[in-house]
Amino acid sequence: MHIHSKTRLIKRSYSKSLAPHLVSLMMFGFLSFNCMGQNDSLFGLANRYYQHNEFSLAIKAYLQIIEKGNQTPEVLYNLGNAYFKNGNLGFAILYFEKAKMLSPHDDDINQNLAIANARVVDKIDVIPDFFIKRWARHLVSLLQSNTWAIISMISFVVMLALFLMFFFSGTMFVKRIGLYSAVGLLFVSILTYWCSVERKKFITDNHTAIIIEPSATIKSSPDTDGNNVFVLHEGTKVMLIDSIENWKEIKLTDGNKGWLESKSIRAI
């Protein structure tokens, strides 16, 4: 299978707002517009490098965009493609994983991540999660944290209105509709709030990492004199457990643990 290597464009949405401090808004808008223009220009340059097979230059340009704070799924996806084409499997998987965290249901990202993972040397057994946990994770990943939060707030406000309808309506039929609908929306508000918290936690409290060196020797203790436990190879995904100076303790999905030097690994 060949990796889907077409570069993606940055998707951006704009919103209008009014405020009394017009001058401040104009200055902020000018600076923001200038920053977005620089990012767009750099993004276009990176894409041109990529299209001309100058993958090292494309990687540098994409990384500059990320350093400026523009970490979108499109930039991360393109960077993963550039690393893959440049022969850096570990970094390719790292940035595909980062892109997937922000856009978990993107077909191109998932396809390229699967193709890259197929080239990883280490084949580690994965213990499947309980089906309820899988369903919950799928539900949480359907929308972004802010979107879930907005739905929760709207549901809560409408619920309050329905409760008022229940208390002040003189018709029994209307009172029943108001009560049952309010209870249902209360459940929706609580559920979507939980989804918002879990979605944010999934991104900010992620404890997984990728091996980026061709091979990394896993030690029994955080020092070079520790016993060699096993060897992992570029692109393998692990869980981070602890950190001591320049060492990271990792755990595999099959339960094996050990220590490796920090330079061999990058957190997702």
Sequence and secondary structure as in RCSB ss.txt:
>XXXX:A:sequence
MHIHSKTRLIKRSYSKSLAPHLVSLMMFGFLSFNCMGQNDSLFGLANRYYQHNEFSLAIKAYLQIIEKGNQTPEV
LYNLGNAYFKNGNLGFAILYFEKAKMLSPHDDDINQNLAIANARVVDKIDVIPDFFIKRWARHLVSLLQSNTWAI
ISMISFVVMLALFLMFFFSGTMFVKRIGLYSAVGLLFVSILTYWCSVERKKFITDNHTAIIIEPSATIKSSPDTD
GNNVFVLHEGTKVMLIDSIENWKEIKLTDGNKGWLESKSIRAI
>XXXX:A:secstr
                   S HHHHHHHHHHHHHHHHHHHHHHHHHHHHHHTT HHHHHHHHHHHHHTT   HHH
HHHHHHHHHHTT HHHHHHHHHHHHHH TT HHHHHHHHHHHTT S         HHHHHHHHHHTTS HHHHHH
HHHHHHHHHHHHHHHHHH   HHHHHHHHHHHHHHHHHHHHHHHHHHHHHHHHHT  EEEE SSEEEEESSSSTT
S EEEEEETT EEEEEEEETTEEEEE TTS EEEEEGGGEEE 
